[in-house]
Amino acid sequence: MASGLKFGEEWQEPGVEQGPLPALFLRATAAHMETLPPLVGLYLGSDAPINKSNLFGAGQVTAFETVKATRTAVYSDDAQSGFVAMYPDVAEVAPCVICHNEHPDSPKKDWKLNDVMGATTWTYPRDEVTADEFLGVLDAMYVSVAHTYETYLGKAARFEVPVEISESWPSADRRILPNVEVFLAEVKAHAAPVVLQAVMRERRSPRGVGQGTLAVQADEESKPCGF
């Protein structure tokens, strides 16, 4: 923003010179990821969302109340979605709080830093994965992150004053954006500790004896990879 780049809700509209807000980046990434094997679902929801399409249903609200109370992941089974893992989405930076408190469509105007504003919900057809399937899930996520960012770069290159794409990051005096490779490398660097922790804390499934089946569990310190 210091370099003059803008971000907003209408970033995908023709002629709008904006980039995606974090929640919209996640939504676009999730939409692309769900078109790929191994059929991983990702949904960002809340009990007080700005966009009503992100409102939790009755069953989700029950799980979310536990997430808010414990600030830890909640796991469940759903007949339609399969295995479900819900992680707390915490307001860790001021812009999230300010945006939601000032937005005309926000049903809640008193958000504070460190509030649990919502939850990222991941779904998978089964409650266990093989090691190769786990790596496939990671690949699908990274490919989808790159796809969303590349979409933004494509728009930025067509702005009235085109944004330079390079290996550098924007600053107050540099209206540039890093290329896909640089951006994705940064995402992977941030996600790596959580991914490694998940792999190191894996548990052998009794139903997967001889097949290398892993039931990957998260603990209270874990956060969704990349978000």
DAZIBEL-V556980 format. One record per residue. N is the residue number from 0. PSI is psi in whole degrees, 0 to 359 (* if undefined). OMEGA is omega in whole degrees, 0 to 359 (NA if undefined). NEAR is the number of other ideal C-beta (glycine too) atoms within 12 Angstrom. Layout:
# DAZIBEL-V556980
n | psi | omega | near
N | PSI | OMEGA | NEAR
N | PSI | OMEGA | NEAR
This chain:
# DAZIBEL-V556980
n | psi | omega | near
0 | 325 | 179 | 15
1 | 335 | 180 | 12
2 | 358 | 179 | 21
3 | 359 | 178 | 22
4 | 143 | 182 | 28
5 | 154 | 181 | 23
6 | 140 | 183 | 26
7 | 181 | 185 | 20
8 | 337 | 185 | 23
9 | 25 | 188 | 17
10 | 334 | 182 | 29
11 | 354 | 181 | 24
12 | 143 | 179 | 13
13 | 136 | 176 | 10
14 | 354 | 179 | 12
15 | 121 | 183 | 20
16 | 73 | 180 | 25
17 | 161 | 170 | 25
18 | 170 | 182 | 33
19 | 138 | 168 | 30
20 | 159 | 183 | 27
21 | 315 | 182 | 29
22 | 326 | 180 | 35
23 | 329 | 173 | 28
24 | 316 | 180 | 32
25 | 318 | 181 | 32
26 | 314 | 180 | 29
27 | 322 | 178 | 30
28 | 316 | 180 | 40
29 | 319 | 181 | 33
30 | 319 | 179 | 22
31 | 320 | 182 | 25
32 | 326 | 182 | 36
33 | 352 | 176 | 23
34 | 354 | 185 | 17
35 | 153 | 166 | 23
36 | 150 | 12 | 16
37 | 46 | 173 | 25
38 | 50 | 175 | 22
39 | 135 | 178 | 38
40 | 146 | 179 | 32
41 | 132 | 184 | 40
42 | 131 | 176 | 37
43 | 118 | 184 | 37
44 | 175 | 181 | 38
45 | 166 | 173 | 38
46 | 359 | 177 | 26
47 | 60 | 184 | 28
48 | 157 | 173 | 29
49 | 314 | 178 | 29
50 | 120 | 185 | 21
51 | 338 | 179 | 14
52 | 345 | 179 | 15
53 | 9 | 180 | 31
54 | 130 | 179 | 21
55 | 145 | 173 | 28
56 | 178 | 185 | 19
57 | 313 | 181 | 11
58 | 323 | 180 | 20
59 | 325 | 180 | 31
60 | 321 | 180 | 23
61 | 313 | 178 | 20
62 | 321 | 182 | 31
63 | 325 | 177 | 38
64 | 323 | 177 | 19
65 | 319 | 178 | 21
66 | 314 | 180 | 34
67 | 320 | 184 | 27
68 | 325 | 186 | 13
69 | 341 | 185 | 18
70 | 32 | 176 | 23
71 | 167 | 180 | 24
72 | 147 | 176 | 31
73 | 131 | 182 | 31
74 | 143 | 180 | 26
75 | 171 | 175 | 24
76 | 140 | 180 | 19
77 | 132 | 184 | 24
78 | 328 | 183 | 11
79 | 318 | 186 | 14
80 | 339 | 184 | 27
81 | 224 | 180 | 23
82 | 133 | 186 | 27
83 | 133 | 176 | 35
84 | 122 | 182 | 38
85 | 126 | 183 | 41
86 | 143 | 180 | 38
87 | 137 | 174 | 37
88 | 106 | 189 | 37
89 | 141 | 177 | 26
90 | 90 | 185 | 26
91 | 347 | 180 | 18
92 | 151 | 185 | 16
93 | 320 | 182 | 15
94 | 326 | 178 | 19
95 | 315 | 181 | 28
96 | 313 | 182 | 23
97 | 314 | 182 | 16
98 | 312 | 183 | 25
99 | 325 | 180 | 34
100 | 330 | 184 | 24
101 | 349 | 183 | 17
102 | 132 | 182 | 23
103 | 335 | 182 | 11
104 | 2 | 181 | 19
105 | 128 | 179 | 23
106 | 353 | 181 | 19
107 | 128 | 186 | 21
108 | 10 | 184 | 17
109 | 36 | 176 | 15
110 | 148 | 178 | 30
111 | 159 | 176 | 18
112 | 140 | 178 | 18
113 | 6 | 171 | 17
114 | 149 | 171 | 24
115 | 103 | 187 | 31
116 | 336 | 182 | 36
117 | 205 | 180 | 38
118 | 143 | 170 | 41
119 | 128 | 184 | 40
120 | 120 | 179 | 40
121 | 140 | 177 | 43
122 | 149 | 178 | 30
123 | 145 | 184 | 31
124 | 334 | 182 | 22
125 | 166 | 181 | 25
126 | 11 | 176 | 25
127 | 153 | 181 | 27
128 | 153 | 172 | 34
129 | 167 | 179 | 23
130 | 318 | 179 | 22
131 | 322 | 178 | 16
132 | 322 | 178 | 26
133 | 317 | 177 | 28
134 | 327 | 177 | 20
135 | 323 | 176 | 21
136 | 315 | 179 | 37
137 | 316 | 180 | 31
138 | 317 | 180 | 23
139 | 320 | 179 | 31
140 | 313 | 182 | 37
141 | 320 | 178 | 34
142 | 320 | 182 | 25
143 | 323 | 174 | 34
144 | 314 | 180 | 35
145 | 321 | 180 | 30
146 | 315 | 180 | 26
147 | 315 | 181 | 36
148 | 321 | 179 | 33
149 | 325 | 176 | 25
150 | 317 | 178 | 25
151 | 316 | 179 | 36
152 | 322 | 179 | 30
153 | 320 | 177 | 20
154 | 315 | 184 | 31
155 | 327 | 180 | 34
156 | 343 | 181 | 20
157 | 8 | 175 | 17
158 | 160 | 179 | 24
159 | 318 | 169 | 12
160 | 97 | 186 | 14
161 | 143 | 178 | 16
162 | 132 | 178 | 29
163 | 134 | 177 | 21
164 | 123 | 183 | 27
165 | 202 | 178 | 20
166 | 8 | 184 | 15
167 | 165 | 179 | 18
168 | 154 | 181 | 21
169 | 155 | 175 | 25
170 | 181 | 185 | 15
171 | 329 | 182 | 12
172 | 13 | 181 | 10
173 | 107 | 180 | 17
174 | 75 | 182 | 24
175 | 166 | 175 | 25
176 | 144 | 177 | 31
177 | 151 | 178 | 26
178 | 175 | 185 | 24
179 | 318 | 183 | 25
180 | 316 | 180 | 18
181 | 317 | 180 | 22
182 | 313 | 182 | 31
183 | 325 | 177 | 27
184 | 323 | 179 | 20
185 | 319 | 177 | 21
186 | 314 | 181 | 29
187 | 324 | 179 | 24
188 | 320 | 179 | 17
189 | 324 | 183 | 19
190 | 335 | 189 | 24
191 | 314 | 181 | 18
192 | 321 | 180 | 17
193 | 319 | 179 | 28
194 | 314 | 180 | 29
195 | 319 | 180 | 17
196 | 318 | 179 | 20
197 | 317 | 180 | 32
198 | 318 | 183 | 23
199 | 335 | 181 | 16
200 | 13 | 183 | 19
201 | 152 | 180 | 23
202 | 138 | 177 | 20
203 | 132 | 179 | 19
204 | 132 | 179 | 21
205 | 338 | 179 | 11
206 | 354 | 184 | 15
207 | 23 | 181 | 20
208 | 127 | 178 | 9
209 | 354 | 182 | 10
210 | 3 | 179 | 16
211 | 34 | 182 | 18
212 | 135 | 181 | 23
213 | 132 | 171 | 27
214 | 97 | 187 | 27
215 | 124 | 182 | 37
216 | 147 | 174 | 25
217 | 157 | 175 | 29
218 | 186 | 187 | 19
219 | 344 | 181 | 16
220 | 355 | 185 | 15
221 | 151 | 174 | 27
222 | 157 | 179 | 28
223 | 138 | 183 | 32
224 | 125 | 173 | 38
225 | 346 | 182 | 36
226 | * | NA | 33
